[in-house]
Amino acid sequence: MSEIDKSDRTTRDEPKVPPMDDKNEVSGVTFTAEEEKRLVRKIDWNLMPLLMVSYALQFLDKTSLSYSAVLGIKQDLSLVGQEYSWTSSIFYIGYLVASYPISLGFVKFPLGKYLSILIFAWGVVLTFHALSSNYASLMVLRTLLGVFESAISPGFSLITGMWYTPTEHVSRHSVWFCGNAIAGIIGSLISYGILFYPGDFAKWKILFLVFGLVTVAWSFVLWFFLPDSPLNAGFLTPEEREYVSLRPKKFQRTTQTKKWDRTQFFEAITDFKTWWFFVFAFVTCVPNGGTTSFSTLIINGFGYDVYQTILMGLPAPAFQFTAVVLTALGTSYIRKSRLIALVCIFLVGITGILMIKLLPEEQRLSRLAGFWLVTAIAPAFPVMVSLVASNIAGFTKKSTTVAMFFVTYCVGNLVGPQFFREDEAPNYKTAYTTILICFAITIVMALGFRVYLQLENRRRDREQGVRIDAEESRPVHVDADEDLDQVDETDKQNRSFRYVL
């Protein structure tokens, strides 16, 4: 139950449940607090590996173009001027065009099966990259890759919100996001090994074939093992399914439906929070789009040969992994710290970009360390996505907001590579200045948003005469809470809703 004031008042939105001490009666089965923890661990072990491996493959597939740049694709396909930049940007045009139509599928189709089909499709498209013969064919394939990959991040965010409570969102988003860091290490090692291939078959084609075929095989694993929702999860007992389904609904009163709610849609597009996420995603993804696509070229520009470039890229994902883990632990144990964590992350990013911009070119190792610090902003993404999952309620509203978030996510990633001008290589002064400005804007926006959410929470507390903590523990009792399975309210309609900071 929600924490209430001394007069023991409660809200109309939250039914008062029978006192249960530290245990919850569920259809004859007793869940103590410790048993609930074991149940959450059971979910983690069955769900998180599937999401993490899938996200790792997504990162490998998306960044395969960067690895192929040092494996000869620019020379073999005669890419000149800004053409390489456009082969990176066009991926996000496909992503942009598909984001909203793809989000409709989250409502209309079984989520697990839907995602596995899209992953199969992107694996096939990536495999076909090996058949590219010119700039035009590569552009078509990169566009299609963006179309099919546009479902993964928003889909995984919806899955996380469906299975976990708000206090668990950052840590679980971070777990599957760690797939990026793991993929960065694996991708670098595979690329380094391919460099020693002595045959005549193009090295970059081998890369696409390996990544593409592995992705196709993995899609079959997801088809059989990724559940559509807690209610049809084969690894849970019937009692556990019902209990797990109700846990997040106790906070957000949001139920997955197959009906598109027009009222929720209009609420989403008129909500200030939706537009804050929209702008914030763009500002943070402009740097990400450039540094992801040009990572090997940036390191190569510091004065390293192709072999050294791939090896010197290995510490970057290690920095990312460490930063993600530390951020997840910090935000899990320090209350109301997510937006403060974003400020700290981007201060680290500013330090790194200043090292690249201001240090003399002969200090290549120090400038390389600056690049590693820039890549350490990786935790910003799971924190941002967890803020969306925790602070937007209503299934249609959440799906719409997530879709808008990822639309501008891909716009930022599309624009980012264009600041890396070919005529400024290898120093890319325009790009580094743009990244610095974006990092500064994000800090101001994060601090302002925290103040806004604090004021909104206090206003709701005053209106209702009750203090509700967004990060408290709320026990579930199936008999008292079974009506939550039929409720789908937005964060504005549910007056007991409080925003996570």
C-alpha positions in Angstrom: 0.0 0.0 0.0 1.0 3.6 -0.4 2.6 5.3 2.5 0.0 7.7 4.0 -0.1 10.5 6.5 -0.7 10.1 10.2 -4.5 10.4 9.9 -4.3 7.1 7.8 -6.1 8.6 4.9 -6.0 6.8 1.6 -6.9 7.8 -1.9 -9.9 6.7 -4.0 -7.5 5.3 -6.6 -5.8 2.8 -4.3 -8.0 0.1 -2.7 -7.1 -0.6 0.9 -5.9 -4.2 1.2 -6.0 -6.4 4.2 -3.0 -6.2 6.6 -0.5 -8.9 5.7 2.7 -8.0 7.5 5.5 -9.1 5.1 3.6 -11.7 3.1 0.9 -11.7 0.4 -1.7 -14.4 0.1 -2.0 -15.5 -3.5 -4.6 -18.1 -4.4 -3.6 -20.2 -1.4 0.1 -19.6 -1.9 2.0 -17.4 0.5 4.7 -15.0 -0.8 6.9 -13.6 1.9 9.2 -10.7 1.1 12.1 -13.1 0.6 10.0 -15.3 -1.6 9.1 -12.3 -3.8 12.8 -11.6 -4.2 13.4 -15.2 -5.3 10.5 -14.8 -7.8 12.0 -11.6 -9.2 15.4 -13.4 -9.5 13.6 -16.2 -11.4 12.2 -13.6 -13.8 15.7 -12.1 -14.2 17.3 -15.4 -15.1 14.7 -16.3 -17.6 14.1 -12.9 -19.2 17.2 -10.7 -19.0 19.6 -13.1 -20.9 17.2 -13.1 -23.8 17.0 -9.3 -23.9 20.7 -8.8 -23.3 21.9 -11.1 -26.1 19.3 -9.6 -28.5 20.5 -6.1 -27.6 24.1 -7.2 -28.1 23.2 -8.5 -31.6 21.4 -5.3 -32.4 24.5 -3.2 -31.4 26.8 -5.5 -33.4 24.5 -5.2 -36.5 24.1 -1.5 -36.1 27.8 -0.8 -35.7 29.0 -3.4 -38.3 29.3 -0.5 -40.7 31.9 1.1 -38.4 34.0 -2.1 -38.3 33.6 -2.5 -42.1 35.2 0.9 -42.6 38.6 -0.4 -41.5 38.0 -3.7 -43.3 37.9 -2.0 -46.7 34.2 -1.3 -47.6 34.9 2.3 -48.4 37.5 1.4 -51.0 35.6 -1.6 -52.4 32.4 0.3 -52.9 34.2 3.6 -53.9 32.5 5.7 -51.2 33.7 9.3 -51.5 33.0 12.6 -49.7 30.0 12.3 -47.4 28.7 9.0 -48.8 30.0 7.0 -45.9 28.3 9.4 -43.5 25.0 9.0 -45.4 25.2 5.2 -45.3 25.2 5.6 -41.5 22.5 8.3 -41.4 20.2 6.4 -43.8 19.9 3.7 -41.2 18.1 6.2 -38.9 15.9 7.4 -41.7 14.5 3.9 -42.0 14.3 3.8 -38.2 12.4 7.1 -38.2 9.9 6.2 -40.9 9.1 2.8 -39.2 9.0 3.9 -35.6 5.4 4.8 -35.4 3.9 2.0 -37.6 6.1 -0.4 -35.6 4.7 0.9 -32.3 1.2 0.0 -33.5 2.3 -3.6 -33.6 3.1 -3.5 -29.9 -0.6 -3.1 -29.3 -2.0 -5.3 -32.0 0.2 -8.4 -31.8 1.7 -10.7 -29.2 4.9 -8.9 -28.1 7.4 -11.7 -27.9 6.4 -13.3 -31.2 6.3 -9.9 -32.9 9.8 -9.0 -31.8 11.3 -12.4 -32.8 9.9 -12.0 -36.4 11.4 -8.5 -36.7 14.7 -9.8 -35.4 14.6 -12.6 -38.0 14.0 -10.0 -40.8 16.8 -7.7 -39.7 19.2 -10.7 -39.6 18.3 -11.5 -43.2 18.8 -7.9 -44.3 22.2 -7.7 -42.6 23.3 -11.0 -44.2 22.4 -9.4 -47.6 24.9 -6.6 -46.9 27.5 -9.0 -48.1 26.0 -8.7 -51.6 26.4 -4.9 -51.7 28.1 -3.9 -54.9 27.8 -0.1 -54.9 26.7 2.9 -52.8 23.0 2.6 -53.9 22.6 -1.0 -52.9 24.2 -0.4 -49.5 21.9 2.6 -48.9 18.8 0.4 -49.6 20.0 -2.3 -47.2 20.9 0.2 -44.5 17.4 1.7 -44.7 15.7 -1.7 -44.4 18.0 -2.5 -41.4 16.8 0.6 -39.7 13.2 -0.3 -40.3 13.4 -3.7 -38.7 15.7 -2.7 -35.8 13.3 0.2 -34.8 11.3 -2.2 -32.7 14.0 -3.4 -30.4 14.7 -0.6 -27.9 11.0 0.5 -27.5 9.8 -3.1 -27.4 12.3 -4.0 -24.7 11.4 -0.9 -22.7 7.7 -2.0 -22.8 8.7 -5.5 -21.7 10.6 -4.1 -18.8 7.7 -1.9 -17.7 5.4 -4.9 -18.0 7.5 -7.2 -15.8 9.1 -4.9 -13.2 8.1 -2.1 -10.8 9.5 1.4 -11.1 12.2 0.9 -8.5 13.5 -2.0 -10.6 13.4 -0.2 -14.0 16.9 1.4 -14.1 18.7 -1.8 -13.1 16.8 -4.0 -15.6 17.1 -1.5 -18.4 20.8 -1.4 -17.6 21.2 -5.2 -17.6 19.9 -5.6 -21.2 21.7 -2.4 -22.3 25.0 -4.0 -21.1 24.6 -6.1 -24.2 26.0 -3.0 -26.1 29.3 -3.1 -24.1 29.7 -6.9 -24.4 29.0 -6.6 -28.2 31.6 -3.8 -28.5 34.2 -6.1 -27.1 33.1 -9.1 -29.2 32.8 -7.1 -32.3 36.3 -5.6 -31.9 37.8 -9.1 -31.4 36.0 -10.6 -34.4 37.0 -7.7 -36.6 40.6 -8.0 -35.4 40.6 -11.7 -36.3 39.1 -11.1 -39.7 42.0 -8.7 -40.5 44.3 -11.7 -40.6 42.1 -13.6 -43.1 44.5 -14.3 -46.1 41.9 -15.1 -48.8 40.5 -13.0 -51.6 37.0 -12.8 -50.3 36.4 -9.3 -49.0 36.9 -9.1 -45.2 33.9 -6.8 -44.7 31.7 -9.3 -46.4 32.7 -12.0 -43.9 31.8 -9.6 -41.1 28.3 -9.1 -42.4 27.8 -12.8 -43.0 28.8 -13.7 -39.5 26.7 -11.1 -37.7 23.7 -11.6 -40.0 23.5 -15.4 -39.8 24.0 -15.4 -36.0 21.1 -13.0 -35.7 18.8 -15.2 -37.9 19.6 -18.2 -35.7 18.9 -16.2 -32.5 15.5 -15.1 -33.7 14.3 -18.8 -33.5 15.5 -18.9 -29.9 13.3 -15.9 -29.1 10.3 -17.3 -30.8 10.2 -20.2 -28.4 11.5 -18.6 -25.2 10.5 -14.9 -25.1 7.0 -14.7 -23.5 4.4 -12.2 -24.7 3.5 -11.2 -21.2 3.7 -12.5 -17.6 0.3 -14.2 -18.1 1.7 -16.7 -20.7 5.2 -17.2 -19.3 6.0 -20.9 -19.4 8.6 -20.6 -16.7 6.1 -19.4 -14.1 3.4 -21.3 -12.3 -0.2 -20.1 -12.7 -0.2 -18.4 -9.3 3.2 -16.8 -10.0 1.9 -15.5 -13.4 -1.0 -13.7 -11.8 1.1 -12.2 -9.0 3.9 -11.1 -11.4 1.3 -9.5 -13.7 -0.1 -7.4 -10.9 3.2 -6.2 -9.4 3.8 -3.3 -11.8 0.1 -2.5 -12.1 0.0 -1.7 -8.4 2.0 1.4 -9.3 0.9 2.3 -12.7 -2.6 0.8 -13.2 -1.6 0.0 -16.8 -2.7 -3.1 -18.6 -1.5 -4.3 -22.0 -4.5 -4.1 -24.4 -5.1 -4.8 -28.0 -7.2 -1.6 -28.3 -5.7 1.7 -29.4 -7.1 4.4 -27.1 -7.5 7.7 -28.9 -7.9 9.7 -25.6 -4.6 8.4 -24.3 -3.0 9.2 -27.6 -4.0 12.8 -27.5 -3.0 13.0 -23.8 0.4 11.8 -24.8 1.0 14.4 -27.5 -0.2 17.2 -25.3 1.8 16.2 -22.2 4.9 18.4 -21.4 6.8 15.3 -20.3 6.4 13.6 -23.7 8.0 16.6 -25.4 10.7 16.9 -22.8 11.7 13.2 -23.6 11.4 14.1 -27.3 13.8 17.0 -27.2 16.2 15.4 -24.7 16.5 12.2 -26.8 17.5 14.3 -29.8 20.1 16.4 -27.9 21.8 13.3 -26.4 21.7 11.2 -29.6 23.4 13.7 -31.9 26.7 12.9 -30.1 25.9 9.2 -30.0 25.2 9.0 -33.7 28.5 10.5 -34.7 30.8 8.7 -32.2 29.2 5.3 -32.9 29.5 5.5 -36.7 32.9 7.1 -36.6 34.5 5.4 -33.6 37.1 3.5 -35.7 37.9 6.5 -37.8 38.3 8.8 -34.8 40.8 6.4 -33.2 42.5 5.9 -36.6 42.8 9.7 -36.8 44.7 9.8 -33.5 47.6 8.1 -35.4 47.0 4.4 -35.0 47.1 1.9 -37.8 44.1 -0.4 -38.6 45.3 -3.2 -36.3 46.0 -0.8 -33.4 42.7 1.0 -34.1 40.6 -2.1 -33.4 42.6 -3.0 -30.3 42.5 0.5 -29.0 38.7 0.4 -29.3 38.4 -2.4 -26.8 38.7 -0.3 -23.6 35.7 1.8 -24.8 33.1 -0.9 -24.2 34.8 -1.8 -21.0 34.4 1.9 -19.9 30.7 1.7 -21.0 30.1 -1.6 -19.1 31.7 -0.2 -15.9 29.7 3.1 -16.2 26.4 1.3 -16.7 26.9 -1.0 -13.7 27.9 1.8 -11.4 25.0 3.9 -12.6 22.5 1.1 -12.1 23.9 0.4 -8.6 23.9 4.1 -7.7 20.3 4.8 -8.8 19.1 1.6 -7.2 20.5 2.3 -3.8 20.3 6.1 -3.7 16.7 7.3 -3.9 15.5 10.0 -6.3 18.8 10.0 -8.1 18.1 9.2 -11.8 18.2 12.8 -13.1 21.2 13.6 -10.9 22.9 10.6 -12.4 22.3 12.0 -15.9 24.0 15.3 -14.8 27.1 13.3 -13.6 27.2 11.2 -16.7 27.3 14.2 -19.0 29.9 16.0 -16.9 32.2 13.0 -17.6 31.3 13.3 -21.3 32.3 17.0 -21.3 35.6 16.2 -19.6 36.3 13.6 -22.4 35.4 15.9 -25.3 37.5 18.7 -23.9 40.5 16.4 -23.7 40.0 15.5 -27.4 39.6 19.1 -28.5 42.2 20.9 -26.4 45.1 18.5 -26.0 47.9 18.6 -28.6 47.8 16.0 -31.4 51.0 14.4 -30.3 49.4 13.4 -27.0 47.4 10.7 -28.7 47.0 8.4 -25.8 45.5 11.2 -23.6 43.2 12.1 -26.5 42.2 8.4 -26.8 41.4 8.4 -23.1 39.2 11.4 -23.7 37.3 9.4 -26.4 36.9 6.5 -23.9 35.3 9.0 -21.4 32.9 10.2 -24.2 31.8 6.7 -24.8 31.2 6.3 -21.0 28.0 8.4 -21.4 26.4 5.0 -22.3 24.4 4.8 -19.0 22.4 7.8 -20.1 20.3 5.7 -22.4 19.0 3.1 -19.9 18.4 5.9 -17.4 16.4 7.9 -19.9 14.4 4.9 -21.1 13.7 4.0 -17.4 12.4 7.5 -16.8 9.9 7.0 -19.7 8.9 3.6 -18.4 8.4 4.8 -14.8 6.8 8.2 -15.4 4.3 7.5 -18.3 1.3 5.3 -17.6 -1.5 4.0 -19.8 -0.6 1.4 -22.4 -1.5 3.5 -25.5 0.0 6.6 -23.9 3.2 4.8 -23.0 3.5 3.2 -26.5 3.0 6.6 -28.1 5.5 8.3 -25.9 8.1 5.5 -26.4 7.5 5.8 -30.2 8.0 9.6 -30.1 11.1 9.1 -28.0 12.6 6.7 -30.4 11.6 8.9 -33.4 13.7 11.7 -32.2 16.3 9.2 -31.0 16.9 8.2 -34.6 16.7 11.8 -35.8 19.5 12.7 -33.5 21.5 9.6 -34.6 20.8 10.5 -38.2 22.0 14.1 -37.8 25.1 13.3 -35.7 27.3 11.7 -38.4 26.8 14.8 -40.7 28.9 16.9 -38.3 31.9 14.7 -39.0 32.9 16.5 -42.2 35.2 14.7 -44.6 37.2 17.9 -45.2 38.0 18.2 -41.5 39.3 14.6 -41.0 41.0 13.4 -38.9 40.3 16.1 -36.3 36.6 16.8 -36.9 36.5 20.1 -35.1 32.8 20.9 -36.0 31.7 17.5 -34.6 33.6 17.9 -31.3 32.2 21.4 -30.8 28.7 20.2 -31.5 29.1 17.3 -29.0 30.3 19.7 -26.3 27.2 22.0 -26.8 24.8 19.0 -26.7 26.3 17.7 -23.4 25.9 21.2 -21.8 22.3 21.4 -22.9 21.5 18.0 -21.5 22.7 19.0 -18.0 20.5 22.1 -17.9 17.5 20.1 -19.2 18.0 17.3 -16.6 18.1 19.7 -13.7 15.1 21.6 -14.9 13.1 18.4 -15.4 13.9 17.3 -11.9 12.5 20.5 -10.5 9.3 20.1 -12.6 8.6 16.6 -11.4 9.3 17.5 -7.8 6.7 20.4 -8.0 4.2 18.1 -9.7 4.5 15.5 -6.9 4.1 18.1 -4.2 1.0 19.6 -5.9 -0.6 16.2 -6.0 0.2 15.5 -2.4 -1.4 18.9 -1.4 -4.5 18.2 -3.5 -5.1 14.8 -2.0 -3.9 15.5 1.5 -1.7 12.5 1.4 2.0 11.9 0.8 2.7 9.1 -1.7 6.3 7.8 -2.4 6.9 6.8 -6.0 9.7 4.5 -4.9 8.1 2.7 -2.0 7.3 -1.0 -1.8 3.7 -1.9 -2.4 2.6 -5.4 -1.5 0.2 -7.2 -3.9 -2.9 -9.2 -2.8 -4.6 -10.9 -5.7 -8.0 -11.0 -4.1 -8.0 -7.2 -3.4 -6.1 -6.2 -6.5 -7.6 -8.4 -9.2 -9.5 -5.5 -10.7 -6.1 -4.0 -11.7 -6.1 -6.5 -14.6 -9.0 -4.5 -16.1 -7.7 -1.0 -15.5 -5.7 1.0 -18.0 -5.2 4.6 -16.7 -2.7 7.2 -17.6 -0.5 9.0 -15.1 -2.8 12.0 -15.3 -6.0 9.9 -14.7 -4.5 8.0 -11.8 -4.2 10.7 -9.1 -2.3 8.4 -6.8 0.5 8.3 -9.4 3.8 10.0 -8.4 6.8 10.7 -10.6 10.2 9.1 -10.2 13.1 11.4 -10.0 
